Amino acid sequence: MGSGARGSARAPRDRGSFTAELAAGLPAVLLLLLAGLTAVNAVATQAGCLGAAREAALAASRGQPGSAAGVAAAPAGADVSVSVNGDRVTAEVRAPVRALGARLPRITVVATVVAAVEPGAPGPQP
C-alpha cells in the first residue's frame, strides 16, 4: 500500500456542513443553557425561602417577632407572612425568580414551614 492520504479528500458537497449544523443547533443549545441557569436560580431561591420560613416560624414560636426574622433571612423581593393558629405557627415565604430573558414570565417559589409553640415561651408573635 502506498502512502496516499485516503480519507483526507472530502467530497465537494460536504464542505460547509459543520457551519450549517452549528448555525442550526446553536440556538437550541443556548435555549437549554438559559433554561438550566433559570432552574438553578429557582432552586437557590427556593432554598433561601425555606431558610427564611424556618427562621420566621422558629422566632414566632419562641415569642419573638417572626416576620422580622423572616424578612432578615429572605431573598430580595420576598414576601413573608406568619400566622398563628392555636399552638402552631405557620410561616410562608414567596419570592419571584427572574427568568434569564426579558420576555419570559416570572416564576414564583413558595416555602411553608410549621412549628409548634414552645411551652413556657411568651405568646407567639407574627
C-alpha positions in Angstrom: 0.0 0.0 0.0 1.2 3.5 -0.8 1.5 6.5 1.4 -1.5 8.2 0.0 -3.9 10.3 2.1 -7.1 8.3 1.6 -9.7 9.9 3.8 -8.3 13.5 3.5 -10.1 14.5 0.4 -13.7 15.4 1.0 -16.5 15.4 -1.4 -17.4 18.9 -2.5 -20.9 18.5 -1.1 -19.6 18.1 2.5 -17.9 21.5 2.5 -19.6 23.9 5.0 -21.8 21.2 6.5 -20.3 21.8 10.0 -21.1 25.5 9.8 -24.7 24.8 8.8 -25.2 22.3 11.6 -23.6 24.7 14.1 -25.9 27.6 12.9 -29.0 25.3 13.3 -28.0 23.8 16.6 -26.5 26.8 18.4 -29.9 28.5 19.3 -31.2 25.2 20.8 -28.0 24.9 22.9 -28.4 28.5 24.1 -32.0 27.9 25.0 -31.1 24.9 27.0 -28.4 26.8 28.7 -30.7 29.6 29.7 -33.4 27.2 30.9 -30.7 25.4 33.0 -29.5 28.6 34.6 -33.0 29.7 35.4 -33.7 26.3 37.0 -30.5 26.7 39.1 -31.6 30.2 40.1 -35.1 28.9 41.1 -33.6 26.1 43.3 -31.3 28.6 45.0 -34.2 31.0 45.6 -36.3 28.1 46.9 -33.5 27.2 49.4 -33.4 30.8 50.6 -37.2 30.9 51.0 -37.1 27.7 53.0 -34.4 29.0 55.4 -36.3 32.3 55.8 -39.6 30.5 56.6 -37.8 28.3 59.1 -36.3 31.3 60.8 -39.6 33.1 60.9 -41.5 30.1 62.3 -39.0 29.4 65.0 -38.7 33.0 66.1 -42.5 33.3 66.3 -42.8 30.1 68.2 -40.4 31.4 70.8 -42.3 34.6 71.3 -40.2 36.8 69.1 -41.4 38.8 66.0 -41.4 36.1 63.3 -42.0 38.4 60.4 -38.9 40.5 61.2 -36.8 37.3 61.4 -38.1 36.0 58.2 -37.5 39.3 56.3 -34.0 39.4 57.5 -33.2 36.0 56.1 -35.4 36.1 53.0 -34.1 36.6 49.4 -34.5 40.0 47.9 -38.1 40.8 46.9 -39.7 38.1 49.0 -43.0 38.4 50.9 -43.0 36.9 54.4 -46.3 36.0 56.2 -46.6 34.5 59.6 -49.8 33.2 61.1 -50.7 31.7 64.5 -53.3 29.0 64.8 -53.7 27.7 68.3 -50.4 26.0 69.3 -48.9 26.1 65.8 -47.1 28.9 63.9 -47.1 28.8 60.1 -44.6 30.9 58.1 -44.8 31.3 54.3 -42.2 33.0 52.1 -42.9 33.8 48.5 -40.2 35.1 46.2 -40.1 35.8 42.4 -37.5 34.2 40.3 -36.4 36.2 37.2 -36.1 34.0 34.2 -33.0 34.7 32.2 -34.7 36.5 29.4 -36.7 39.7 29.5 -39.8 38.3 27.7 -40.2 35.2 29.8 -42.7 35.1 32.6 -41.6 35.2 36.2 -41.7 32.1 38.3 -42.7 32.4 42.0 -41.3 29.9 44.5 -43.0 29.3 47.8 -41.8 27.7 51.1 -44.0 27.0 54.0 -42.8 25.9 57.5 -45.0 24.9 60.5 -43.6 25.0 64.0 -45.1 24.2 67.4 -45.3 26.9 70.0 -42.7 26.3 72.6 -44.0 25.6 76.1 -43.1 28.3 78.6 -42.4 30.9 75.9 -44.3 34.1 75.8 -47.2 34.1 73.3 -46.2 33.7 69.6 -45.8 36.9 67.6 -46.5 37.0 63.9 
